[in-house]
Amino acid sequence: MGAPALNADVQQFLDENIKDYEELQVLLLMHGHPTRIWDVVDVARELRIEPFAAATHLKRLNEGNLINHEPAC
């Protein structure tokens, strides 16, 4: 028996907005802690991914208007 199918709207959202599983993890992390200010190092540490990958995912999600992330200067 396979995994249950996703709702069609959810599947469409993922197909149109999320590049890969790691990016989905970043989105879910930020969604789960909406009042926290996340920086690249925090995201990388929390998800155990490379800082470059965290920065790339944050940039893509921000550009897609899925998160509001202000990169550190």
matplotlib code that plots the C-alpha trace (Angstrom):
import matplotlib.pyplot as plt

x = [0.0, 1.5, 1.4, -1.9, -2.2, -1.9, -4.8, -4.6, -4.2, -1.4, 0.3, -0.1, 1.4, 4.4, 5.0, 4.8, 6.7, 9.0, 12.2, 13.0, 12.4, 15.1, 13.3, 10.0, 11.7, 12.9, 9.4, 7.8, 10.4, 9.7, 5.9, 6.2, 7.9, 6.4, 7.6, 11.2, 13.7, 15.8, 19.2, 21.0, 23.2, 20.1, 18.2, 21.3, 21.9, 18.3, 17.9, 21.5, 22.1, 25.0, 24.7, 25.0, 21.9, 20.0, 20.8, 19.7, 16.4, 15.7, 16.4, 14.1, 11.3, 11.6, 11.6, 8.5, 6.8, 6.4, 8.3, 9.4, 13.1, 15.4, 18.9, 21.6, 23.8]
y = [0.0, 3.3, 6.7, 8.6, 11.0, 14.7, 17.0, 18.4, 22.0, 21.0, 19.1, 22.1, 24.5, 22.2, 21.7, 25.5, 26.8, 24.3, 23.1, 20.2, 18.5, 20.7, 23.8, 22.5, 21.9, 25.5, 26.7, 24.5, 25.5, 29.2, 28.6, 26.7, 29.6, 32.7, 35.2, 34.1, 36.0, 33.3, 33.9, 31.6, 30.1, 29.3, 27.7, 25.7, 24.5, 23.6, 21.6, 20.3, 21.6, 23.7, 27.5, 28.0, 25.7, 27.5, 30.9, 29.7, 28.3, 31.5, 33.6, 31.5, 31.4, 35.1, 35.9, 33.7, 35.7, 32.6, 34.1, 37.6, 37.2, 40.2, 39.0, 40.2, 42.9]
z = [0.0, -1.0, 0.6, 0.4, -2.5, -1.8, -2.3, -5.9, -4.6, -2.4, -5.2, -7.5, -4.9, -4.4, -8.1, -8.8, -5.7, -4.1, -5.7, -3.5, -0.1, 1.6, 0.5, 1.8, 5.1, 5.3, 4.5, 7.1, 9.7, 9.2, 9.2, 12.4, 14.1, 12.6, 15.2, 15.2, 13.1, 11.2, 9.8, 7.4, 10.2, 12.4, 9.5, 8.5, 12.1, 12.7, 9.5, 9.5, 6.0, 4.6, 5.1, 1.3, 0.8, 3.5, 1.9, -1.5, -0.2, 1.8, -1.2, -3.5, -1.0, -0.4, -4.1, -4.5, -1.8, 0.4, 3.2, 4.3, 5.0, 5.3, 4.6, 7.1, 5.7]

ax = plt.figure().add_subplot(projection="3d")
ax.plot(x, y, z, "-o")
ax.set_aspect("equal")
plt.show()
